[in-house]
């Protein structure tokens, strides 16, 4: 079953393989990993700000922007999106298994 994120991954892969003039995705690839990572960081910050401002309309748009830039990063680094999905599936199977957190003294 394809998801919108899988479809987006495929479009980004196609842009990586076939440069298209005027494409923002191609622009990001031409600038390289540093630029892509910078955009991921910016979008993450914008997600936090939208959440803090209790603006769900802005939040959903910023999350979409973050997903897009993360997918561009995956393609740039040769990380197949299916690998990320597999990690999420593995984690989903562990739902309900609360990890035990220990208090630690930062002075020791």
C-alpha positions in Angstrom: 0.0 0.0 0.0 1.4 3.3 -1.0 1.3 6.3 1.3 1.5 9.9 0.4 5.0 10.0 2.0 6.1 7.0 -0.2 4.7 8.8 -3.2 6.6 12.0 -2.2 9.8 10.0 -1.7 9.4 8.6 -5.3 8.9 12.1 -6.7 12.0 13.4 -4.9 14.0 10.4 -6.1 12.9 11.2 -9.7 14.0 14.8 -9.2 17.4 13.6 -7.9 17.9 11.5 -11.0 16.4 14.0 -13.6 17.3 17.6 -13.0 14.4 19.9 -13.7 15.0 23.6 -14.1 13.1 25.7 -11.6 12.5 22.7 -9.2 13.0 23.6 -5.5 13.9 20.0 -4.9 16.7 20.1 -7.6 17.9 23.3 -6.1 18.3 21.6 -2.7 20.2 18.8 -4.2 22.5 21.2 -6.1 23.3 22.9 -2.8 24.1 19.6 -1.0 23.7 18.1 2.4 24.5 21.2 4.5 21.7 23.2 2.9 19.3 20.3 3.2 20.1 19.8 6.9 19.8 23.6 7.4 16.3 23.5 6.0 15.4 20.5 8.1 16.5 22.4 11.2 14.6 25.5 10.2 11.4 23.6 9.5 11.7 21.8 12.9 12.0 25.1 14.6 8.9 26.3 12.8 7.0 23.2 13.9 7.9 24.0 17.5 6.8 27.6 17.2 3.5 26.7 15.6 2.8 24.2 18.3 3.7 26.7 21.1 1.4 29.2 19.4 -1.5 26.7 19.5 -2.0 27.2 15.7 -3.0 23.8 14.3 -3.5 25.2 10.8 0.1 26.5 10.8 1.3 23.4 12.6 0.0 21.0 10.0 1.7 23.0 7.2 5.0 23.2 9.0 4.9 19.4 9.7 4.3 18.8 6.0 7.3 21.1 5.2 9.4 19.1 7.7 8.3 15.8 6.3 9.2 17.0 2.8 12.7 18.2 3.8 13.3 15.0 5.8 12.5 13.0 2.7 14.9 15.1 0.6 17.5 14.4 3.2 16.8 10.6 3.0 17.2 10.7 -0.8 20.4 12.8 -0.5 21.9 10.3 1.9 20.8 7.2 0.0 18.4 6.1 2.8 15.4 4.4 1.4 12.2 5.6 2.9 11.1 1.9 3.4 13.9 1.6 6.0 12.4 4.4 8.0 8.9 2.8 7.7 10.4 -0.5 8.9 11.8 1.2 12.1 8.4 2.7 12.7 6.7 -0.7 12.3 9.2 -2.2 14.7 8.5 0.5 17.2 4.7 0.2 16.8 5.0 -3.5 17.8 6.5 -2.3 21.1 3.6 0.0 22.0 2.8 -0.4 25.6 6.3 -1.4 26.7 7.1 1.7 28.7 10.8 2.1 29.2 12.0 2.5 32.7 13.8 5.8 33.3 16.3 6.2 36.1 17.0 9.4 37.9 20.6 10.2 37.8 22.6 12.7 39.8 24.3 14.9 37.2 27.2 15.4 39.7 28.2 11.8 39.7 
